[in-house]
């Protein structure tokens, strides 16, 4: 896993700027929470993006921006937006630029690399932007389509990061 935050510019079909870039997030966003999805067809991914939408206010109360990244062309990702009306950035990553930059897990070797349907696993990365240089503060790499942290776990992790930062500022 890369230790440095990797910026990227990807098409955004939902809320926020298009194209979307981490470096262009507003200064008041303390945490960028990257949700790397498996593919357009993944039912667990579709369920997850809807759950995130339902709880988006809890992230925003923590000065956090949820960003969902799908390794698919724009037209496929647009169908998610048309279906779910997500209130946060939903990015198309057809060349897996961001997924590869953040070492999104891939199973089944060459077959998995050739076909995201077979190989890509979910990943969540929290980027702490409160430092001079943004830092990767948390990573969960899924080993199966079901292996993804609950939203409460991610919110608790953000709370811990906020507490640790506050304690270090004293």
ABEGO torsion letter per residue (X at the ends): XBABBBBBBBBBABBEBOBBBAAABBAABABBBBBBBABAABAAAAAAAAAAAAAAAAAAAAGBBBBBBBBBBAAAAAAAAAAAGBABBBBBBAAGAAAAAAGBBBBGEAAAAABAAAABBBBBBBBBAABABBBBABBBBBABAABBBBAAAAAAAAAAAAAAAAAAAX
